[in-house]
Amino acid sequence: MPTYSARIIVLKKTKLAEMDLIVTGFNSDGQQLRLVVKGGRKPGSRRGSHLELFCQTDIVMHQGRSSMYTVTEAQLVNPHSGCRLDIEHSAAAAAISELVEVLSREADAEPRLFLLLDAALDTLEKTAIAGLELMVAAALLKIIAQVGFQPNLDSCLVCGQPFEVDRPDTSLAFYFSFEQGGIICADCQAFDQSATAAPAVQPALLSWVALLIKSRFSQLAEFADAEHQSIGHQLLLFARDWMRAQVTPKNRSLDFMLSNSAS
């Protein structure tokens, strides 16, 4: 029976039978894998312990009778244990992993997403609770942009009127449409009733959105603190609405994260 090797990040785990597991993994080739782990729930199972949520693990597998593979060996590479440190970090990591799970399919390949997911989990481990919302917003926006859904923040989607969102003092009135995918000027707003009027803070918020998408996680680390917690929450709400409009209406882990931060 032929065997195959892969490096994966564990996105989800589901119980199977009495002591087995189904693991949803995202491999370094940018593909989603559904894996059966025999005896993965047994106390002291080596394979099970190396396939905890968010772990990066090297596996050996073989094709079973179904479309799923069966894991025969597992060797931990990076446990990302800080992502399971507490409920706040677990919810943050789960929100990012759930988005990757939705975006990835067995027939599709996006290798850059693996590196982006791994970098996001590495970053969350080092982030204080006060900065988690900003970092999760950055990860969600980067991932969505990576697969082709980046908000247009440079010009009006209808007429092409240029804007500079990094200038919060701009006198040009504009709107932002999550459904259409970007900025719409005041003159063109009549063509899109879904566009929401931009309050005074909106130019600054969109400037932050552009910063999160373009900057490395290491560059954003200086803003992941209590001083920027409020803008981090606003950015996470923006990322949620952008994800709902462009990719998927559901992310239960993110909803839980937001409800937990509000309580």
Summary of the structure (lengths in Angstrom):
residues: 263
radius of gyration: 20.4
end to end distance: 52.6
largest distance: 68.0
contacts: 879
relative contact order: 0.13
helix: 43%
strand: 22%
